[in-house]
Amino acid sequence: MNDTPILTAQELSAYIGVPYKTLLAWRVEGFGPPAMKLGRHLRYRKADVDQWLTEQREDAVGGEALARKRALAVQAKADLR
């Protein structure tokens, strides 16, 4: 196993500046950085989080954030009809 730090959800919340409850909601929605369960405990590998953050850049080619933003815009237009 590599030496990447393992973060708790609370540590991740502080690291990326997102409320703890938002992280949990993202997990339910299938969004957010990859997590792992260690027994009953939710943990995040810092390397995975950093990779996920890079992918969220809206200017990243095929960035997940841009795709999600576009999908939400399409859904919002459909809801208005």
N, C-alpha and C positions, 0 to 999 in steps of 0.2 A: 504494500500500500504506500502511496506517496505521502508526503508530509504536509499536504494542504490542511489548513485549519478547518475545524468543524464548528459551525455556528448554531446556536439555538435560534428559535424564531424571534425571541426578544432581542438577541444580539443582531440578527439580520435586520430587524425593524430599525434599530439605531444606525446600522451601517448604511442602509439605503434611504433612510428618512421617510419610511412609510409606516403608518400605524400597524400595530400587531394584528388587529382585527381585519385590516385590509389584506394582510398576508394570508390569513385564514380564508377569507372570502375568495381571494385569487385561487387558492388551492382547490376549493370547491368548484370554481368555474373552469379549472384546467389551465389557468394562467399562472404566471409567476415563475420564479426559478425552480429548477428541479429540487425535490426534497427527498429525504429518506426517513424511514421509521426505524428507530433503534428501540425495540420493545414498544413501549407506549410513547416514546419521545420522538418528536419531529426535529430533524437536523438538516442542515444545509452545508455542503462543501463550498468553501469560499471560492475555489477555482470555478465551480459550476455557476455560482452567483455572478462572478465577474464576467464569465462568458455570456450569461443571459443578459446582463446589463449592456454589453457590447451589441448584442443582437437587438436591443430595444431602441437603439439610435434610429431615428426616423430617416436619416440619410443613408443608413446601411442598405446595401443592395439586398432586396428581399427581406428587409427587417420585419420582424414579427410585429413590432409596434405600429409600423406604417400599415401593414396588412390588417391589423386589428382595427385601427382608426378608420380605414376605408370600409371595412365590413360594418362597423357601427354607423357610419354615415349612410350606407346603403340601407341598413335596417331602419334608421331614423326616417329616411325618405319614404320607405314602404309603410311605416307606421302612420305617416301623415296622410296617406291616401285613403 
